Amino acid sequence: MQCRICDSAIGEPVYAAGAPSITSIATTLDVGASVYVCETCGHAQSPDLPDLATYYDTDYKITLASEDYDHLYDTIDGVQVFRAEHQSRLVRETCAPRQGARILDYGAAKAATLRRLLGEVPGAEGFVFDVSRDYQDSWRDWIPSERQAAYELPTHWAGTFDLVTSHFVLEHVADPLGMLRDLARMLKPDGKIFLLVPDAIANPGDLVVVDHVNHFTESSLNRALAGAGLKLDRLERGAYRGAYLAVASRAHGQAAALDRALLARELAELFEIAALWRDVRGIVDAEAAALASRKLAIYGAGFYGTFIAAALESRIRPACFLDRNPHAQKAPHLGLAVLDPAALPADVDTVFAGLNPRIARDVLERWKRDIGRPDLEMIYLDRPRRQAA
């Protein structure tokens, strides 16, 4: 296998598992998953899904569950903050689009972030592009048809945009350098690109999301931008939890030299995360054998919770999922009710932590105290045995 970023040869996978695998929209696919790490540039990658183009054209239906569906980003001082709101604020703070700016949302899906931006930037003109027509009903009432595109970018759009945004798209594409070159081609000479991509180290689950065929580190993201003729103007970790925020422009001069000390740290962390995931299914299997008489819930109806449910298979049927997102609570997930965590059924005595292991303990130990269940037994993915509080 060749690295998609630097074209170096890559050896054996650091992680491999059989079907089913879990997607970024918390569905299962009947395919195996494997991850390879390039030790030259720090990029991790997975093989393309079978018929990748068809998958995104017809099967990948992000936020289409309802017209107002959005992902819950965080709860701050009791107020729920959703993804589109947070992304819009980050674009404005880091790129400061000026009045009348022409803004392209690449890989737009329903373009909820762009819609907010247009209400916050006076006179801004919004354009949308996606590799599916599934979202055209969502665009129709507020984006003129001449500002919509699917499958191919119109040639007359080239060089016309002040700002191109792409929220969590680059990790999905088989040719990330080609996509970045397309974004660069759309820019005016002084235009900016705003990118959000998962941070494969801060969010360990990213490494095994089957439709994330690219898993970026700081080193590989820098290398990718340089390879596409772009210059990294700003990089932040933590502005969007578990992701990199990058602002880039057309390159002038040479790319920054590779930071070999940073690369070495990133490689060590990637190998550690791969080892964690090699152990996780064993953790779930071991716990399942001891849970036959317990009433179980899974906290988190996203990727991690779906992974746990799939690993439990038919041996244990959890009572429910728990998730703070009110949109997720509107419909069952994998045939199970999705409840507000504050409404945990009284007879549930054990909870699997279906959250990012980096934050799971802080979030869930506080939750147990808040609901008055400090003795609730928790199972965390990064520890091979249950631990009572």
C-alpha positions in Angstrom: 0.0 0.0 0.0 1.2 3.6 -0.8 0.6 6.5 1.5 -2.1 8.8 0.1 -0.2 11.9 1.4 3.5 11.3 0.7 3.4 8.2 -1.6 5.8 6.2 0.6 5.4 2.5 0.8 3.5 1.2 3.9 4.0 -2.2 5.5 1.5 -4.3 7.5 -1.6 -2.9 9.1 -1.4 -1.9 12.8 -5.0 -2.8 13.3 -7.3 -5.3 11.5 -10.7 -6.7 12.5 -13.5 -8.6 10.8 -17.0 -7.5 10.0 -19.1 -5.7 11.1 -17.5 -2.3 11.1 -18.9 1.0 12.3 -19.3 4.2 10.2 -19.1 7.8 11.2 -22.9 8.1 11.2 -23.2 5.1 13.6 -24.4 2.5 11.2 -22.8 -0.9 10.6 -21.3 -2.2 7.4 -20.6 -5.8 6.6 -17.0 -5.3 5.9 -13.8 -5.6 7.9 -11.6 -2.7 9.0 -7.8 -2.2 8.8 -5.5 0.7 9.5 -2.0 1.4 8.1 0.5 4.0 9.4 3.0 5.8 7.3 6.2 6.3 9.3 7.5 8.9 6.8 4.8 11.5 7.2 2.7 10.3 10.2 -0.5 9.7 8.1 -2.8 6.8 9.0 -5.1 5.4 6.4 -7.6 2.6 5.6 -8.5 0.9 2.3 -11.3 2.5 0.3 -14.8 1.1 0.9 -16.1 -1.0 -1.9 -17.8 1.4 -4.4 -17.0 4.5 -2.4 -18.7 6.9 -4.7 -22.0 5.0 -4.5 -21.8 4.9 -0.8 -21.6 8.7 -0.4 -24.1 9.3 -3.2 -26.9 7.0 -1.9 -26.1 5.5 1.5 -24.4 8.3 3.5 -27.4 10.3 4.8 -25.9 12.6 7.4 -28.4 14.7 9.4 -31.3 13.7 7.2 -33.3 12.1 10.0 -35.4 15.2 10.2 -35.3 18.8 8.8 -33.9 20.2 12.1 -31.5 17.4 13.0 -28.1 18.4 14.2 -25.3 16.8 16.2 -24.9 17.9 19.8 -21.5 19.3 20.3 -21.5 20.2 24.0 -23.5 21.4 27.0 -22.1 24.6 28.5 -23.6 25.9 31.8 -26.7 23.8 31.1 -27.2 25.2 27.5 -26.9 22.7 24.6 -24.6 23.8 21.8 -25.0 22.1 18.5 -22.5 21.4 15.8 -23.6 24.0 13.2 -23.7 26.8 15.8 -20.2 26.0 17.0 -18.7 25.6 13.5 -20.2 28.9 12.4 -18.6 30.7 15.3 -15.2 29.1 14.6 -15.3 30.2 11.0 -16.2 33.8 12.0 -13.5 33.9 14.7 -10.7 32.5 12.6 -11.5 33.7 9.1 -13.5 36.9 9.7 -15.4 36.7 6.4 -16.1 40.3 5.2 -19.4 41.8 4.2 -20.5 40.4 0.8 -18.1 37.5 0.9 -18.6 34.6 -1.5 -18.5 31.4 0.6 -18.4 27.9 -0.7 -19.4 25.0 1.6 -17.6 21.9 0.1 -19.1 18.6 1.1 -22.0 20.6 2.4 -24.6 18.0 3.3 -27.5 20.1 4.6 -25.2 23.1 4.9 -26.5 24.0 8.3 -23.3 25.8 9.1 -23.3 27.9 5.9 -26.9 28.8 6.6 -26.0 30.2 10.0 -23.0 32.1 8.5 -25.2 33.7 5.9 -27.4 35.1 8.7 -24.3 36.4 10.5 -22.2 37.9 7.7 -24.0 40.8 6.0 -24.5 40.4 2.3 -22.6 37.1 2.1 -23.4 34.8 -0.9 -23.5 31.1 -0.2 -22.7 28.2 -2.5 -22.9 24.5 -1.9 -21.3 21.4 -3.3 -21.7 17.7 -2.4 -21.1 14.3 -4.0 -24.8 13.5 -3.6 -28.1 15.0 -4.7 -29.8 13.8 -1.5 -29.5 17.3 0.1 -31.1 19.3 -2.6 -34.4 19.5 -0.9 -32.6 21.0 2.1 -31.0 23.6 -0.1 -33.9 24.5 -2.3 -35.6 27.2 -0.2 -32.5 29.3 0.6 -29.8 28.6 -2.0 -30.5 29.6 -5.6 -30.1 26.7 -8.0 -27.2 28.4 -9.8 -25.3 28.3 -6.5 -25.7 24.5 -6.1 -23.5 21.8 -7.5 -23.4 18.0 -7.1 -20.7 15.5 -8.3 -18.5 18.1 -10.1 -17.4 21.6 -9.3 -18.5 24.0 -12.1 -15.5 25.3 -14.0 -16.8 28.9 -13.8 -16.6 28.8 -10.0 -12.8 28.6 -10.1 -11.0 31.6 -8.6 -14.2 33.3 -7.4 -14.4 32.5 -3.6 -13.3 34.6 -0.6 -13.7 31.6 1.6 -14.1 27.8 1.1 -15.2 25.8 4.2 -15.1 22.0 4.5 -16.3 20.5 7.7 -15.3 16.8 8.3 -14.9 15.8 4.7 -11.2 15.3 4.0 -11.1 12.1 6.1 -13.6 10.5 3.8 -12.0 10.9 0.4 -9.8 8.5 -1.5 -7.7 11.3 -2.9 -7.2 13.9 -0.2 -4.5 15.9 -2.2 -6.9 16.0 -5.2 -9.6 17.4 -3.0 -7.3 20.0 -1.5 -6.2 21.1 -5.0 -9.8 21.5 -5.9 -10.4 23.7 -2.9 -7.3 25.8 -3.8 -8.5 26.2 -7.4 -11.8 27.7 -6.1 -10.0 30.5 -4.2 -9.5 34.1 -5.1 -5.8 35.0 -4.8 -6.3 36.2 -1.2 -8.9 33.6 -0.3 -8.9 31.3 2.7 -9.7 27.7 3.2 -11.3 26.6 6.6 -11.0 22.9 7.4 -12.2 20.7 10.2 -10.8 17.2 10.2 -10.7 14.6 13.0 -7.6 14.5 15.2 -6.8 10.8 15.2 -4.9 11.1 18.5 -7.3 13.2 20.5 -10.2 11.1 19.3 -9.0 7.5 19.4 -12.2 6.2 17.8 -11.4 7.9 14.5 -8.7 5.3 13.8 -11.4 2.6 13.4 -14.2 4.5 11.8 -14.6 2.4 8.6 -15.6 5.3 6.3 -12.8 7.5 7.5 -10.2 6.3 5.1 -7.7 9.1 6.2 -6.7 9.6 9.8 -4.7 12.8 10.2 -1.9 13.9 12.5 -0.5 17.4 12.6 2.5 16.2 10.5 0.4 14.5 7.8 -2.0 17.4 7.6 0.9 19.9 7.1 2.3 17.6 4.4 -1.0 17.2 2.6 -1.6 21.0 2.5 1.9 21.6 1.2 1.4 18.9 -1.5 -1.7 20.7 -2.7 0.1 24.0 -3.0 -1.4 25.4 0.2 0.2 27.1 3.2 -1.0 26.4 6.7 -1.8 29.8 8.3 -3.4 28.5 11.5 -3.7 25.2 13.2 -5.6 24.6 16.4 -6.3 21.5 18.5 -9.2 21.7 20.9 -11.1 24.6 19.3 -13.4 21.8 18.1 -13.0 18.9 20.5 -11.3 15.9 19.0 -10.5 17.7 15.7 -7.9 19.9 14.0 -9.0 23.4 12.9 -6.9 24.5 10.0 -6.9 27.7 8.0 -4.9 27.7 4.8 -4.2 29.9 1.8 -2.3 29.6 -1.5 1.3 28.9 -0.8 4.1 31.5 -1.2 7.6 30.1 -0.6 8.7 26.8 0.7 6.7 24.5 3.0 7.7 24.2 6.6 10.3 21.5 7.4 9.2 18.3 8.9 9.4 18.3 12.8 10.9 14.9 13.4 10.4 15.0 17.2 6.7 15.7 16.7 6.5 12.9 14.1 8.1 10.4 16.5 5.5 11.4 19.3 2.6 11.0 16.9 3.7 7.6 15.6 4.1 6.4 19.2 0.6 7.6 20.0 -0.9 6.0 16.9 0.6 2.7 17.7 -0.7 2.9 21.3 -4.2 3.7 20.0 -4.1 0.8 17.6 -3.1 -1.5 20.5 -6.1 -0.2 22.5 -8.5 -1.1 19.7 -7.0 -4.5 19.3 -7.9 -5.0 23.0 -11.3 -3.4 23.0 -13.3 -6.3 21.4 -11.7 -8.6 24.0 -12.8 -6.2 26.7 -16.4 -6.3 25.5 -16.3 -10.1 25.1 -14.9 -10.6 28.6 -17.5 -8.3 30.1 -20.4 -9.8 28.1 -19.7 -13.2 29.7 -20.3 -11.7 33.2 -23.3 -9.6 32.3 -26.0 -12.1 31.5 -27.9 -11.4 34.7 -27.4 -7.6 34.6 -29.6 -4.8 33.3 -27.4 -2.9 30.9 -27.5 0.4 29.1 -25.0 2.0 26.7 -24.2 5.7 27.2 -23.7 7.2 23.8 -25.7 6.4 20.6 -22.9 7.5 18.3 -19.8 5.7 17.0 -18.5 4.3 20.3 -21.9 3.1 21.6 -22.7 1.5 18.2 -19.3 -0.3 18.3 -20.2 -1.7 21.7 -23.7 -2.8 20.6 -22.3 -4.6 17.5 -19.6 -6.3 19.6 -22.1 -7.6 22.1 -24.1 -9.0 19.1 -26.9 -11.3 20.1 -25.4 -12.4 23.5 -26.8 -9.4 25.4 -29.6 -7.0 24.5 -29.1 -3.7 26.3 -32.1 -2.1 27.8 -31.5 1.2 25.9 -29.0 3.8 24.7 -28.5 7.0 26.6 -27.7 10.2 24.8 -28.0 13.9 25.6 -28.8 14.9 22.0 -32.6 15.5 21.9 -32.6 14.8 18.1 -31.1 11.4 18.7 -33.9 10.7 21.2 -36.6 11.0 18.6 -36.1 7.6 17.1 -34.7 4.2 18.1 -31.1 3.2 17.3 -30.4 -0.4 16.3 -33.9 -1.2 17.6 -33.3 0.2 21.0 -34.9 3.3 22.6 -32.5 6.3 23.0 -33.2 8.0 26.3 -32.1 11.2 28.0 -29.4 10.2 30.5 -31.3 11.9 33.3 -34.1 9.4 32.7 -31.9 6.3 33.3 -34.3 3.4 34.2 -34.1 2.6 37.9 -33.5 -1.1 37.2 -30.4 -0.5 35.1 -27.4 -1.4 37.2 -24.5 -1.4 34.6 -23.6 1.1 31.9 -21.1 0.7 29.1 -19.3 4.0 28.4 -19.9 4.6 24.7 -17.9 7.8 24.6 -14.4 8.9 23.6 -12.1 7.2 26.2 -10.2 10.5 26.5 -13.3 12.1 28.2 -15.5 9.3 29.3 -14.5 9.1 32.9 -14.8 12.8 33.6 -18.2 13.0 31.9 -19.7 9.9 33.3 -18.5 10.1 36.9 -20.0 13.6 37.0 -23.2 12.3 35.4 -23.5 9.5 38.1 -23.3 12.1 40.8 -25.8 14.4 39.1 -28.5 11.6 38.9 -27.8 10.4 42.4 -26.4 7.0 41.3 -22.8 7.1 42.5 -22.7 3.3 42.9 -23.7 2.6 39.3 -21.3 0.1 37.8 -19.4 1.5 34.7 -17.5 -0.3 32.0 -14.9 1.8 30.3 -13.3 0.8 26.9 -9.8 1.6 28.0 -9.8 -0.7 31.1 -10.1 -4.5 30.8 -12.3 -5.0 33.8 -15.3 -3.4 35.3 -14.8 -0.9 38.1 -17.4 0.0 40.6 -17.4 3.7 41.7 
